[in-house]
Amino acid sequence: MYPWIRVFGDSEVAVRVPSLLAALLLIWLVWRWASARFGARAGALAATLLTVSPVAVWYSTEAKNNIFTVLFSTLGVMALDASMRSRSFRDTAIASLFVVLAFATDAQSLLVLVPVGVLVAWIALRRTPAGGLSWGLDDAGAIRRAAPVLLCALVAAVVITPWVIYKAGHASELTRRYVGYFDWHEPIRLLILWFPTGGAIPPLGPEHPGGWFGDREGWALRALLVAPLVLPAMVRGARALKGSPSGVVALGAILWPVVLMFIISEVMVQSGSPMRIYQPRNLLVILPWFCILVGAGLASIPPGPLRLVRTILPLVLSLCCTLAIRTFRADAVTVNTPNPDWRGALRWIDAQDGSSPLPVASNSMVQPVWYYSPGRDSLMLPGRTELAKELATLSAGPGFAEFWYIHNPHWGFRVPPEELRAALEPYRTLDARTFRSLRVFRLRRD
């Protein structure tokens, strides 16, 4: 992005174009790969589902690295599959390149690349489709067949090891307030509700805190309504894919990241570690394979009077949810939290301040302040006590007799509305305005 914005600028459109280009390439890759292995109909349906998926659309139009992680991870899996077929140096080098690029964008790529690498090696080590396995190191044929995966693993290890050493020395920086525990029901929520709808369907009925039939958003009831449209296609797709090596790779790219996430989460919980690693986007790498699974399932629907209806209903569902998150559900909690307008908020603050910029405090990140209003003093509140106490401590210090407070209800540490009102009562609110999910207050200590 550093050279990109110096050529094309940093407008809202310009900073999102690279993600969009990566997404379009990903759609083409899914269509080409799935069509070559599972038929033209399956490839077309998989690519169409990826095109209209609200999750894919959201992450394809944000100025972040997520869709690049998905692109390079998918290329890595496809290149590993190709290199194990050809066992050529060229294909192996390409696979190694994409594995490194995937890891360079985000470590979550390892959730799919590591188990799929093991899986394609296992497939290559089979003597015959009906025979046993050749695991012995003294078997030169087995080593030769596994050479592409072994070489990719070696290259990846060279790249990853310095990163692991560095991160081990900065473990305290790895914690995030917004990640959680990968409970047993999260895979259902992810595959049945999040990928097909992006959470665009509003809560239905009364809300129940916790339990199978509802967290605070009542997600399970919505999942039960969506399941008849999605689950049959997933089951059909699994049956269609399991009969071929490429199909097994596609299924493994869905199953094993989920299993790994569950194992890692359980190890952290059982060890007493406070660190949590799960948020839905950390399993975004399985989205293309989910689309291939559903596309293969829809393509296998037998001819009949309802074939067309059964085929297009999951696609229409995703398309409608995509339209919802861009229109009347744009500021609701759907695929991700609502977009904050930091650009607009900081420009408005600069215009109000004139030549005497006041400091900015926030319960969320303050890095956008550094970018959009450089030189302005800013502070992210630590969130270890109540907001009222933190603001009182802040305003009692030098330079904060009058300041801007930017509140984000979705990022950083969460503050209930009643706590926010109570925290602001001791101050005179000189100005206030809302910028998407951000609420901006100009406060003065009385």
Secondary structure, DSSP 8 states (H G I E B T S, - for coil): -HHHHHHH---TTGGGHHHHHHHHHHHHHHHHHHHHHH-HHHHHHHHHHHHH-HHHHHHHSSSSSHHHHHHHHHHHHHHHHHHHHH--HHHHHHHHHHHHHHHHH-GGGHHHHHHHHHHHHHHHTBSSTTS-B---TT-HHHHHHHHHHHHHHHHHHHHHHHHHHHHHTTGGGG--TT-B---TTHHHIIIIIIHHHTT-S---SS--SSSTT-STT-HHHHHHHHHHHHHHHHHHHHHHHTTSHHHHHHHHHHHHHHHHHHHHHHHHHHTT-----B-GGGGGGGHHHHHHHHHHHHHT--SSTTHHHHHHHHHHHHHHHHHHHTTTTTTSSSSSS--B-HHHHHHHHHHHHTTS---EEESS--HHHHHHSTT--EEE---SS-HHHHHHHHHTSTT-SEEEEEE-SSSSS---HHHHHHHHTTEEEEEEEEEBTEEEEEEEE-
